[in-house]
Amino acid sequence: MKIRNGIFGLLMVAAMVAAGPVSAMANDGAPPPARVVTAPVIERNVAENTQAVGTLFFDRVSNASTEVNGIVRSVHVREGERVKKGAVMFRLNTDFIDNEIESVQANMAQVKVRLVKAAKDLGRYETLFQQEAASEKEYDDIALSREDLIKQTAILETQLALARLKKQKSVIRAPFDGVVLEKRSETGDWVSPGSVLCSLGSINDIFVKVPVSEDLLSFARKGEKVTVSIVSLEKEVTGIIAGVIPVADPQTKSVFVKVRLPAMDNPVLNMSATVSMPVGEKKNRLLVPRDALVSHNGQYMVYTVNGGKAAPMPVTIISYVGQYVAIDANGFKADMPLVVDGNDRLRPGQAVTIIN
């Protein structure tokens, strides 16, 4: 009986604990304050911009080729791989070159032996000639023979250097840090001078070319920073306007603006990229963090904090500036706090606790 009463008591306590929060919620009539993080509205001198879709390209592309004949012995790259400057990409078979080097070295050894003998003979004939025991012709013949051997040595040294150079050129290395765009040769292929083995794009020369209407071209000033979004890579980077491609499209009258991108992993030739291109002069504008934006029924809004409660405010976006957006000033002012974390679950008028 005592055991039953003890169990009943425990169950009653558990029920009271479980009912506690419900009673508190009912008495208060509102959810507890939401914990949020805020950031201020800032003011900067920026230009209005528009989103223009361009294509990614490599400004430096090397069609790596060979300077010697040969069969490809080994391939050390694959399409899409990144390589460092000087890295080995292909090796050609060098059996014939190795034999050529050995043959030249053997000839050089023979000529050096003959050269040593000719030097000794010349010394003896010089003594005999001074003693008038040998004719001038004999002495000249020995001297000329030695000179001929010296010239043969020089020729063989040149041949040896050329053979070694051919062996060196049988290793094809990356001319710069890059990514392999296309591989055109495989092990066993016969290649000759000028044969393209692969295409390599410079990883330090990545650009986006963006079509801009000729009447807006004056706002795309060289050196200006712009925001570039590459959706397929889930990347947003800061690009720098590098100039224009001096050929206008005869139909649309658009001109391509070149925007330099920082080095990145896995860039893809002709990949689309969205660039925030300026379409007007710079002005002082209010900027709000992108994290403060909340989309509701196709309209962007933000939450500010007024009297400890969440107050929604609609925004009109003028341009994108890195991690910020420039907005119309309607009702906004610099240093106004905006909710940047926790805003996705807020409701208008909900009490908030700022935990910055």
C-alpha positions as CSV (number, residue, x, y, z in Angstrom):
1,M,0.0,0.0,0.0
2,K,2.8,2.3,0.9
3,I,4.5,1.5,-2.5
4,R,1.3,2.4,-4.4
5,N,1.0,5.7,-2.5
6,G,4.6,6.5,-3.4
7,I,4.1,5.9,-7.0
8,F,0.9,7.9,-7.1
9,G,2.8,10.8,-5.4
10,L,5.6,10.7,-8.0
11,L,3.1,10.8,-10.9
12,M,1.4,13.8,-9.4
13,V,4.7,15.7,-9.1
14,A,5.6,14.9,-12.7
15,A,2.2,16.1,-13.9
16,M,2.5,19.4,-12.0
17,V,6.0,19.9,-13.5
18,A,4.7,19.2,-17.0
19,A,1.8,21.5,-16.5
20,G,3.9,24.4,-15.1
21,P,5.0,26.0,-18.4
22,V,1.6,25.6,-19.9
23,S,0.1,27.5,-17.0
24,A,2.7,30.2,-17.3
25,M,2.0,30.6,-21.1
26,A,-1.7,30.8,-20.4
27,N,-1.3,33.4,-17.7
28,D,1.0,35.5,-19.7
29,G,-0.9,35.2,-22.9
30,A,2.3,35.6,-25.2
31,P,5.3,33.5,-26.1
32,P,8.6,34.2,-24.3
33,P,10.9,36.9,-25.7
34,A,12.9,35.7,-28.8
35,R,16.7,35.9,-28.5
36,V,18.1,37.8,-31.5
37,V,21.3,39.4,-32.8
38,T,21.2,42.8,-34.3
39,A,23.5,44.9,-36.6
40,P,23.2,48.6,-37.5
41,V,22.2,50.3,-40.7
42,I,25.3,52.0,-42.1
43,E,25.8,54.8,-44.6
44,R,28.3,54.6,-47.5
45,N,29.1,56.3,-50.8
46,V,27.9,53.7,-53.4
47,A,26.4,53.6,-56.9
48,E,23.1,52.1,-57.9
49,N,23.7,48.8,-59.8
50,T,22.0,46.2,-61.8
51,Q,22.5,42.4,-61.9
52,A,24.2,41.4,-65.2
53,V,24.9,37.8,-66.1
54,G,28.3,37.1,-67.6
55,T,30.5,34.2,-68.4
56,L,33.7,33.1,-66.7
57,F,36.9,32.7,-68.8
58,F,40.6,32.4,-68.4
59,D,42.5,35.4,-69.7
60,R,45.7,33.2,-70.1
61,V,45.3,29.8,-71.8
62,S,48.3,27.8,-72.8
63,N,48.0,25.0,-75.4
64,A,50.9,23.1,-74.0
65,S,52.8,21.4,-76.8
66,T,56.0,19.5,-77.4
67,E,59.2,20.6,-79.2
68,V,60.4,17.1,-80.0
69,N,59.1,13.9,-81.6
70,G,58.3,10.9,-79.5
71,I,55.7,8.6,-78.1
72,V,54.0,9.7,-74.9
73,R,55.4,7.4,-72.2
74,S,53.3,8.8,-69.2
75,V,50.6,11.3,-68.5
76,H,50.5,13.0,-65.1
77,V,47.4,15.2,-65.4
78,R,43.6,14.9,-65.8
79,E,41.0,17.4,-66.9
80,G,39.9,19.6,-64.1
81,E,43.1,19.1,-62.1
82,R,45.1,22.0,-60.7
83,V,48.8,22.1,-61.4
84,K,51.6,24.2,-60.1
85,K,54.1,26.0,-62.3
86,G,56.9,23.6,-63.3
87,A,54.9,20.4,-62.5
88,V,55.4,17.5,-64.9
89,M,52.4,17.0,-67.1
90,F,53.7,14.6,-69.8
91,R,56.8,12.5,-70.4
92,L,57.9,11.2,-73.8
93,N,59.8,8.1,-74.5
94,T,63.6,8.8,-74.6
95,D,65.1,5.5,-75.7
96,F,66.5,6.9,-78.9
97,I,67.7,10.0,-77.2
98,D,69.5,8.0,-74.5
99,N,71.2,5.9,-77.2
100,E,72.2,9.1,-79.0
101,I,73.7,10.5,-75.8
102,E,75.6,7.2,-75.1
103,S,77.0,7.2,-78.7
104,V,78.1,10.8,-78.6
105,Q,79.8,10.2,-75.2
106,A,81.6,7.2,-76.6
107,N,82.9,9.2,-79.6
108,M,84.0,11.9,-77.2
109,A,86.0,9.4,-75.2
110,Q,87.7,8.2,-78.4
111,V,88.5,11.7,-79.6
112,K,89.9,12.6,-76.2
113,V,92.3,9.6,-76.3
114,R,93.4,10.6,-79.8
115,L,93.8,14.2,-78.6
116,V,96.1,13.1,-75.7
117,K,98.2,11.1,-78.2
118,A,98.3,14.1,-80.7
119,A,99.4,16.4,-77.9
120,K,102.3,14.1,-77.0
121,D,103.2,13.6,-80.7
122,L,103.2,17.4,-81.2
123,G,105.6,17.8,-78.2
124,R,108.0,15.3,-79.6
125,Y,107.9,16.7,-83.2
126,E,108.4,20.2,-81.8
127,T,111.6,19.1,-80.2
128,L,112.7,17.2,-83.3
129,F,111.8,20.2,-85.5
130,Q,113.9,22.6,-83.3
131,Q,116.7,20.1,-83.6
132,E,116.1,20.0,-87.4
133,A,115.5,16.3,-87.1
134,A,111.9,16.6,-88.5
135,S,110.6,18.6,-91.5
136,E,108.3,21.5,-91.1
137,K,105.6,19.7,-93.0
138,E,105.6,16.8,-90.6
139,Y,105.4,19.2,-87.7
140,D,102.5,21.1,-89.3
141,D,100.6,17.9,-90.1
142,I,100.8,16.9,-86.4
143,A,99.7,20.4,-85.3
144,L,96.8,20.5,-87.8
145,S,95.7,17.0,-86.7
146,R,95.6,18.1,-83.1
147,E,93.5,21.2,-84.1
148,D,91.1,19.0,-86.0
149,L,90.6,16.8,-82.9
150,I,89.9,19.9,-80.8
151,K,87.3,20.9,-83.3
152,Q,85.8,17.4,-83.3
153,T,85.6,17.6,-79.5
154,A,83.7,20.9,-79.7
155,I,81.3,19.5,-82.3
156,L,80.6,16.4,-80.1
157,E,80.1,18.6,-77.1
158,T,77.5,20.5,-79.1
159,Q,75.8,17.3,-80.2
160,L,75.8,16.1,-76.6
161,A,74.2,19.3,-75.3
162,L,71.6,19.1,-78.1
163,A,70.8,15.5,-77.2
164,R,70.5,16.4,-73.5
165,L,68.3,19.3,-74.4
166,K,66.0,17.0,-76.5
167,K,65.8,14.7,-73.4
168,Q,64.9,17.7,-71.2
169,K,62.3,18.8,-73.7
170,S,60.8,15.3,-73.6
171,V,59.3,16.3,-70.2
172,I,56.5,18.8,-70.7
173,R,55.9,21.0,-67.6
174,A,53.2,23.5,-66.6
175,P,54.1,27.0,-67.7
176,F,52.1,28.6,-64.8
177,D,49.8,27.7,-62.0
178,G,46.6,26.6,-63.7
179,V,43.8,24.1,-64.2
180,V,43.7,21.6,-67.0
181,L,40.9,22.5,-69.3
182,E,41.3,19.8,-71.9
183,K,43.6,16.8,-72.4
184,R,44.3,15.8,-76.0
185,S,47.0,13.1,-75.7
186,E,47.3,9.8,-73.9
187,T,50.0,7.2,-73.2
188,G,51.1,5.6,-76.5
189,D,50.3,8.6,-78.8
190,W,52.9,9.7,-81.3
191,V,53.5,13.4,-81.0
192,S,55.6,15.8,-83.1
193,P,56.8,19.4,-82.6
194,G,53.8,21.6,-82.2
195,S,51.4,18.9,-81.2
196,V,49.0,20.2,-78.5
197,L,49.0,17.9,-75.5
198,C,46.6,19.8,-73.3
199,S,45.1,23.2,-72.6
200,L,45.8,24.9,-69.4
201,G,44.0,28.0,-67.9
202,S,45.9,30.3,-65.6
203,I,44.4,30.1,-62.1
204,N,45.6,33.6,-61.4
205,D,43.9,35.1,-64.5
206,I,40.2,34.3,-64.0
207,F,37.8,36.9,-65.4
208,V,34.1,37.3,-66.1
209,K,33.0,39.1,-69.3
210,V,29.8,41.0,-68.7
211,P,27.6,42.5,-71.5
212,V,26.9,46.2,-70.7
213,S,24.8,48.6,-72.7
214,E,27.0,51.2,-74.4
215,D,25.1,54.1,-72.7
216,L,26.0,52.6,-69.3
217,L,29.7,51.9,-70.1
218,S,30.9,55.1,-68.6
219,F,29.9,53.9,-65.1
220,A,32.0,50.8,-65.4
221,R,35.3,52.4,-64.4
222,K,38.5,50.5,-64.3
223,G,39.6,49.6,-60.8
224,E,36.1,49.7,-59.3
225,K,35.1,46.8,-57.0
226,V,31.9,44.8,-57.9
227,T,30.1,41.9,-56.3
228,V,30.2,38.7,-58.3
229,S,27.9,35.7,-57.5
230,I,28.6,32.3,-58.9
231,V,25.5,30.3,-58.0
232,S,26.8,26.9,-59.2
233,L,29.8,27.1,-56.9
234,E,27.8,28.7,-54.1
235,K,30.4,31.5,-54.0
236,E,30.1,35.3,-53.8
237,V,33.4,37.2,-54.3
238,T,34.6,40.7,-54.9
239,G,35.7,41.3,-58.5
240,I,37.6,44.3,-59.9
241,I,36.7,45.9,-63.2
242,A,39.8,45.5,-65.4
243,G,38.7,47.1,-68.7
244,V,36.6,46.4,-71.7
245,I,36.9,44.1,-74.7
246,P,37.0,46.6,-77.6
247,V,34.4,45.0,-79.8
248,A,30.7,45.9,-79.6
249,D,28.0,43.5,-80.5
250,P,26.6,44.8,-83.8
251,Q,23.0,43.7,-82.9
252,T,22.6,44.6,-79.3
253,K,25.3,47.4,-79.1
254,S,26.5,45.9,-75.9
255,V,30.2,45.9,-74.9
256,F,31.8,43.2,-72.8
257,V,33.4,44.5,-69.6
258,K,36.2,42.4,-68.1
259,V,36.0,41.8,-64.3
260,R,39.0,40.1,-62.6
261,L,38.2,37.5,-60.0
262,P,40.4,36.3,-57.2
263,A,41.9,32.8,-57.4
264,M,39.3,30.1,-56.6
265,D,38.9,26.4,-56.4
266,N,37.2,24.6,-59.3
267,P,36.6,27.4,-61.8
268,V,34.8,26.3,-64.9
269,L,35.3,27.9,-68.3
270,N,32.0,29.5,-69.6
271,M,30.3,29.2,-66.3
272,S,27.7,31.8,-65.6
273,A,28.3,34.5,-63.0
274,T,26.1,37.4,-61.9
275,V,27.8,40.7,-61.5
276,S,26.4,43.8,-59.8
277,M,27.3,46.4,-62.4
278,P,27.1,50.1,-61.6
279,V,24.4,52.1,-63.6
280,G,24.8,55.5,-62.0
281,E,27.1,57.8,-60.1
282,K,28.0,57.2,-56.5
283,K,25.8,58.7,-53.8
284,N,25.5,58.4,-50.0
285,R,23.1,55.6,-49.4
286,L,21.9,53.5,-46.5
287,L,23.1,49.9,-46.4
288,V,21.6,47.0,-44.5
289,P,23.2,43.6,-44.0
290,R,21.9,40.9,-46.3
291,D,21.3,38.7,-43.3
292,A,18.7,41.2,-42.1
293,L,16.5,40.5,-45.2
294,V,13.4,38.4,-44.9
295,S,11.3,37.5,-48.0
296,H,7.6,37.5,-47.5
297,N,5.2,37.0,-50.4
298,G,7.8,38.2,-52.9
299,Q,8.6,41.4,-50.9
300,Y,11.7,41.9,-48.8
301,M,11.4,43.2,-45.3
302,V,13.5,43.6,-42.2
303,Y,12.9,43.6,-38.5
304,T,14.0,46.4,-36.2
305,V,13.6,46.6,-32.5
306,N,11.2,49.2,-31.1
307,G,10.4,49.2,-27.4
308,G,11.7,45.7,-26.9
309,K,9.5,44.3,-29.7
310,A,10.0,43.2,-33.3
311,A,8.8,45.8,-35.7
312,P,8.7,44.8,-39.5
313,M,9.7,47.4,-42.1
314,P,9.5,46.9,-45.9
315,V,12.6,47.6,-47.9
316,T,13.3,48.6,-51.5
317,I,16.6,47.3,-52.7
318,I,18.6,49.7,-55.0
319,S,21.8,47.8,-55.3
320,Y,24.0,45.0,-53.9
321,V,27.2,45.9,-52.2
322,G,29.1,42.8,-51.0
323,Q,27.4,41.5,-47.8
324,Y,25.1,44.6,-47.8
325,V,22.3,46.0,-49.9
326,A,21.7,49.7,-50.6
327,I,18.0,50.6,-49.9
328,D,15.7,53.6,-50.2
329,A,15.8,55.7,-47.0
330,N,12.0,55.5,-46.3
331,G,11.8,55.4,-42.6
332,F,15.4,54.1,-42.1
333,K,18.4,56.0,-40.7
334,A,22.0,55.2,-39.9
335,D,22.7,53.1,-36.8
336,M,19.2,51.8,-36.6
337,P,19.4,48.2,-35.2
338,L,18.2,45.4,-37.5
339,V,17.8,41.8,-36.6
340,V,20.3,39.7,-38.5
341,D,20.0,36.4,-36.6
342,G,16.7,34.9,-35.4
343,N,14.7,37.0,-37.8
344,D,13.4,34.0,-39.7
345,R,11.1,33.0,-36.8
346,L,10.0,36.4,-35.6
347,R,6.4,37.7,-35.7
348,P,5.4,41.3,-35.8
349,G,5.1,42.7,-32.2
350,Q,6.9,39.8,-30.7
351,A,9.0,40.6,-27.6
352,V,12.8,40.2,-28.3
353,T,15.9,39.9,-26.2
354,I,19.0,41.3,-27.9
355,I,22.1,39.0,-27.1
356,N,24.8,40.9,-29.1
